[in-house]
Amino acid sequence: MSKPPADIIRSVPEGKVLTRLDTLVELFNKAFRDFTEAHLNVKLLRHAVVSYFLDLGRMKDFHGITHADRHKRAAFTMLWVVRAHPVQLHTNANMTEALIVINELFAIHAGLSHLNMDIAVISDEYIRNLIYILHFRQVAPEILASAMYLLERACRKETP
């Protein structure tokens, strides 16, 4: 018999959740401090973090691996941030193109943090492509992990 949802959620160590949550909150506060028309809903972000750990755990169990590499962690983070939409807009926000895709942009920042990469080293064209994929497409995390691997190698001027 499968575990009830509450038991599954409790199976994620609270310390891991809080550590990752703190990291993402700090990242948001640093990268998005000029976005005064948006705020971070920490409850939704917590849901994304717990879902990330659960989903990554299922993937590791399925493939029989004990450690997910940083590209998989980046991909799963990005997908769960986009799904949870933790960045919320104030009701009177002046809707700009950047605000419409702010969760996707935050997801990219969060994913790149696993790779110790700054978004500034990536071309605007590639960032727009990632935003498009995260906003309009259903992408498997394994495919996104592969894209993150190739991106990291390209930015470091290394052969894949």
C-alpha angles and dihedrals in degrees: 000000000000123000119262112251095255091055091049092052091048089054090074108087109249092221092059091048094049094046093052092042091053091049092052094045090051090047091051093047091051100042099037104035090118093055096090093165092065136060135188116250100212093194091058090044089052089053089052092049094049091046089049092055093045094047094045089049091053090050092050091048092048094050095038095237127139100203130038113215121239093261092058090046089051092049096047090047092051094048095048094046089053093046095049097044094210094172107084128191124228112249093247095046117143099237110233128170090255092054093049090060099031093120091054090048091049089048090055091050090049093048093048090052088069088057095044088238130140118224089229091075092060123082119252088237092058092045089052089050092051091047090051092050093047093045103042109020138065103229126183112239091233090058092047089049089055090050090050090051091052092045092052092049092048093049090050090047091239129140113253 
